Amino acid sequence: MSDILAINAHLKYVEYLLNQFDNENEDITLKEIRNKFQEKFGHKDILLNQFFGIYRLLPLILIKEEYKNQKKELSGNIKKIKTIRDSISHHDFYIDSNGYRFKNNKDEVRFSYDEFNTFLHEIENEFHSTNMK
């Protein structure tokens, strides 16, 4: 439950930032925007990058579905994406300052924040290099 609340708070933060970007005075600083958000919502988002990583999973889940539609074997990194997808859909994942843990009924995948970014780029680059020709 705490992950859901934290991710929801993060979504509000991103929504707030986008609104500020569109509507705020040009002279406002990021620090002022952050302070205004914390005053308005009473929330300090210490895992901003980690929660943003959850958004980054959507293209990977779509890539996994594309491979499934192409009837490609779901192995290696694609199998990891399936584990991640199952983990999120069954709310069996964990995020903290050390990284991510995703678990389904068969497998578990763990990433530090840096490993997670590397994994994301590797999957996207592989997919686009083979499917955009």
C-alpha positions as CSV (number, residue, x, y, z in Angstrom):
1,M,0.0,0.0,0.0
2,S,2.8,2.4,0.8
3,D,4.2,1.9,-2.8
4,I,0.8,2.8,-4.3
5,L,0.6,5.9,-2.1
6,A,4.1,7.0,-2.9
7,I,3.7,6.5,-6.6
8,N,0.4,8.4,-6.5
9,A,2.1,11.2,-4.7
10,H,4.8,11.2,-7.3
11,L,2.2,11.4,-10.1
12,K,0.8,14.4,-8.4
13,Y,4.3,15.9,-8.2
14,V,4.9,15.3,-12.0
15,E,1.5,16.7,-12.8
16,Y,2.2,19.8,-10.6
17,L,5.6,20.3,-12.3
18,L,4.1,20.1,-15.7
19,N,1.4,22.6,-14.7
20,Q,4.1,24.9,-13.3
21,F,6.1,24.6,-16.5
22,D,3.1,25.6,-18.6
23,N,1.7,28.4,-16.3
24,E,4.2,29.7,-13.8
25,N,6.2,33.0,-14.1
26,E,9.5,32.5,-16.1
27,D,11.5,33.8,-13.1
28,I,10.6,31.1,-10.6
29,T,13.3,28.7,-9.6
30,L,13.1,24.9,-9.2
31,K,13.6,25.3,-5.5
32,E,10.6,27.6,-5.3
33,I,8.5,25.2,-7.2
34,R,9.6,22.3,-5.0
35,N,8.9,24.4,-1.8
36,K,5.4,25.4,-3.2
37,F,4.6,21.7,-3.8
38,Q,5.7,20.6,-0.4
39,E,3.7,23.4,1.2
40,K,0.6,22.6,-0.8
41,F,0.7,18.8,-0.5
42,G,2.8,18.2,2.6
43,H,4.9,15.7,0.8
44,K,8.7,15.5,0.2
45,D,9.5,13.1,-2.6
46,I,12.9,11.6,-1.8
47,L,12.8,8.9,-4.4
48,L,11.9,11.0,-7.4
49,N,14.2,9.1,-9.9
50,Q,13.2,5.7,-8.6
51,F,9.5,6.4,-9.0
52,F,10.1,7.9,-12.4
53,G,11.5,4.5,-13.3
54,I,8.1,2.9,-13.0
55,Y,6.9,5.2,-15.8
56,R,9.8,4.0,-17.9
57,L,8.5,0.4,-17.7
58,L,5.5,1.1,-19.9
59,P,7.4,1.1,-23.2
60,L,9.2,-2.1,-22.0
61,I,5.9,-3.8,-21.3
62,L,4.7,-2.8,-24.7
63,I,7.9,-4.1,-26.3
64,K,7.3,-7.5,-24.5
65,E,3.8,-7.6,-25.9
66,E,5.2,-6.9,-29.4
67,Y,7.6,-9.8,-29.1
68,K,4.8,-12.0,-27.9
69,N,2.7,-10.9,-30.9
70,Q,5.7,-11.8,-33.2
71,K,5.7,-15.2,-31.4
72,K,9.4,-14.7,-30.3
73,E,10.7,-16.8,-27.5
74,L,10.3,-14.9,-24.2
75,S,13.7,-15.5,-22.8
76,G,16.6,-13.4,-21.4
77,N,15.8,-9.8,-20.9
78,I,12.3,-10.3,-22.3
79,K,11.6,-12.9,-19.6
80,K,12.8,-10.3,-17.1
81,I,10.2,-7.8,-18.5
82,K,7.5,-10.4,-18.1
83,T,8.5,-10.9,-14.5
84,I,8.4,-7.1,-14.0
85,R,5.0,-6.8,-15.7
86,D,3.6,-9.7,-13.5
87,S,5.1,-8.1,-10.4
88,I,3.5,-4.7,-11.0
89,S,0.1,-6.2,-12.0
90,H,0.1,-8.3,-8.8
91,H,1.6,-5.5,-6.7
92,D,4.6,-7.5,-5.6
93,F,7.4,-5.0,-6.2
94,Y,9.5,-2.9,-4.0
95,I,11.3,0.4,-4.5
96,D,13.8,2.0,-2.1
97,S,16.9,4.1,-2.3
98,N,18.9,1.0,-3.2
99,G,16.9,0.1,-6.2
100,Y,14.0,-2.1,-7.4
101,R,12.8,-5.7,-6.7
102,F,10.2,-7.3,-8.9
103,K,8.8,-10.8,-8.2
104,N,6.2,-13.1,-9.8
105,N,5.3,-16.6,-8.9
106,K,8.4,-18.0,-10.6
107,D,11.2,-15.4,-10.8
108,E,12.6,-12.4,-9.0
109,V,14.5,-9.5,-10.7
110,R,16.5,-7.0,-8.7
111,F,18.2,-3.8,-10.0
112,S,20.2,-1.0,-8.5
113,Y,19.1,2.3,-9.9
114,D,22.1,2.4,-12.3
115,E,21.5,-1.2,-13.3
116,F,17.8,-0.4,-14.0
117,N,18.7,2.5,-16.3
118,T,21.2,0.3,-18.2
119,F,18.6,-2.5,-18.5
120,L,16.0,0.0,-19.9
121,H,18.4,1.4,-22.5
122,E,19.6,-2.1,-23.5
123,I,16.1,-3.4,-24.1
124,E,15.0,-0.2,-26.0
125,N,18.1,-0.1,-28.2
126,E,17.9,-3.8,-29.0
127,F,14.2,-3.6,-29.9
128,H,14.6,-0.5,-32.0
129,S,17.6,-1.7,-33.8
130,T,15.8,-4.9,-34.9
131,N,12.3,-3.6,-35.5
132,M,12.8,-0.2,-37.1
133,K,14.5,-1.5,-40.3
